[in-house]
Amino acid sequence: MSYTSTWVTGGLMAVLGLLALVFASGATDAIAYWTGLGLFLFCVLFCFGLINKNVGKKKD
């Protein structure tokens, strides 16, 4: 993945994560609440994975 597509993907995942928090905050039942939090957690871990892939140690 090029640096431009990494930035775009990371930005989209950040927006999706924020939308997931909004979804969770407006939930009226437990399933919607935990789905929103789970999606947020997935987005955060995905962004951390992108960071690790691009600035982590290079294996020889």
N, C-alpha and C positions, 0 to 999 in steps of 0.2 A: 504494500500500500504506500502510495506517495505521501509526502508531508501534507499536501493540500487536502487529499481525501481523508487523511487522519484527522485534520482539524475540523473538516466538515462533519465527519462521523462523530467526533467527540462533542461538537456543538449540538448536533441533533440529539445525541443521547442525553446531554445536559438539559435541553429543553424538555425532552420526554420525561426525564426524572423529576423535573419541577412540576410538570403536568400530573405525574403520578402522585405527588404529594398533595396537590390540589384535589385530585380525585379521592385520595384517602381522607382528607380533612372534611370533605362533604359527604362521606359515606353514612348511610343510615343503617347498615348491617355489618356484621363482622366479616363477611366474605369480601365485600367491596373494600373495606378498610385494609385487610391483610393483603389483598391483591395489589392495592396501591402501594403499600409499603414494600411488598416483594418486588414490584416493578422498579421502584426507586432504588432498592438495594442492588438489583441487577444492573441498572444504569450506572451506579457508582462503581461497582466492580468492573464493569466493561470499560469505563473511563480510566480506572487504575491500570487495567490490562493494556490499554493503548499507550499510556505513559510508560509502563514497564517495557513494552515492546520497542519503543522508540528511544528511550534514554537509559535503559537497563544495561547491565554489563554484557558485552559481546563475548560469546563463547567461541573459542578457536576450534 
